[in-house]
Amino acid sequence: EMTCSRFGDLSGMYHVAGGSGRGEGDGPLHELSDPGWHYTIQQNLTSVMLSNRAAVRRFREQHSGGGILNMGSVLGFSPSPAYFSSHAYAAANAGIEGLSKSLAAYYAKEDIRVNVIAPGLVKTPMSERAQDDGKIMDFVKGKQPLDGGRIGLPGDLDTAALYLLGEGGRFTTGQVLRIDGGWSVTEGPG
């Protein structure tokens, strides 16, 4: 409400919030704590539902349609058990894809578009643990072999976000764009 009162009608919403639940008890299932599960699901999936619900309500109130873009993760559909065994995080990101596709199907008739970007490992504060671990970075070099094998950069996602939220994406909904440097189509180091 506050944003719309200052800037006018809402035309698009990009949900990028989320993060690791490792410090709260996320991990392999046999070690996953109940608080770790709840924290990670709340931070990564419930937050998407809340922001998406607010955006859909606003679009409907405006009778305008609009675009929603949700940030997911490669780990929601392509696990990495050796280095990224956060099972609540994986479940939350699989849920982001399912929720987004369900919303896209339901609200398409109102010109409300819902899509997902699912990146591989990207250089952000959340990935500092991985960035500081030589073994993980060697793994990433082979798992994300594009552009010489590297960690993704936030700028690698920008053009896709502009497309999916902008005029160019007006006929695109329910899609998951995997911007993962090849993660989802490679076997990894070998």
Secondary structure, DSSP 4 states (H G I P E B T S, - for coil): -HHHHHH-S--EEEE------GGGT-SSTTT--HHHHHHHHIIIIIHHHHHHHHHHHHHHHHT--EEEEEE--GGGTS-BTTTB--HHHHHHHHHHHHHHHHHHHHHGGGTEEEEEE--SSB-SGGGHHHHT-HHHHHHHHHHS-GGGS--B-THHHHHHHHHHHSGGGTT--S-EE--STTGGG-----
